[in-house]
Amino acid sequence: MYCYLCRNEYREKPITGYFCIQCKRLQDLLNIYGERVYNVCEEVLVRTEKQQDKKLHTELKKEIEKKEYALRSKIDKTK
């Protein structure tokens, strides 16, 4: 029987348990740290739209710089 949370792994205790080992660990962390777990997930794992835009611009800038460098290298080789 599969875990009720991730639905990918088998339950640790098929008859009495609901979660696999990893999801059981998440449940334990939620019981210990409560709201802090949610805050960490939101701040670290989930990106806001502003953060997504910044990441997109950063990655595009890197790609443009690589292409410009490649073009300059081609031009230098032809001289």
N, C-alpha and C positions, 0 to 999 in steps of 0.2 A: 504494500500500500504506500502511496506517495505522500510526501510532506504536504500539509495544508497551506504552507506559506510559499515555498519556492516551486512546488509541484514538479520538481526534477529528480529529487533524491528519495530514496525509501526512508520511511519513518524509522527512528531509532528503536522504538518499541511499538510494533504494529498494532497491538491490541489496546494498550493503554495510553500511548503517546500520539501526539498530533504532528510533531516536527522531526526533521532530520537533525543530525548532530549540529550542523552549522546554524540552522534556524533556531534550535534550542538555545544555542549560545547567544544569539541575538535577543531572544526572549529574556534570558538571564541578565544581559546588559541593560535591557529596558527596565527590568525590575530593580536593578541596582541604581542606575543613573537617571532613570526617568526622562524628564524633558530635555536633559542635556544631550541625549542620544539623537533626538530629533533636530536639535539646534546644530549639532555637528554635521549631520547628514545634509541639512539645508545649506550650511555655510561652506562645506567642503566639497560635497558631491554634486549639488544642484547649482547650476549657473543661472544668474538672472539674465534678462535680455541685454542689459548694458554690458555684463561680463561676456556674453556670447558675441556681441558686436566687437568688443575690444579684442577678443581672441581671433575672430575672423579677420580683422584689420591687421593684426600682428602676423598671422599666417600668410595673408596675401602680400604683405610687405616683404616677408622673407622670400616668398616665391618670386616676386618681381626683382629683388636684389640678385637672386641666383641667375635669373634669365639675363639681367643686365651684365652680370659678370661673364656669363657664357658668351654673350655677344661681343663684349670687349676682348675676350680671349680670342675669338674667331678673327676679329679685325686685326689684332696684334699679330696673329700667325700669318695673315695674308700679306703683311708688309714686308 
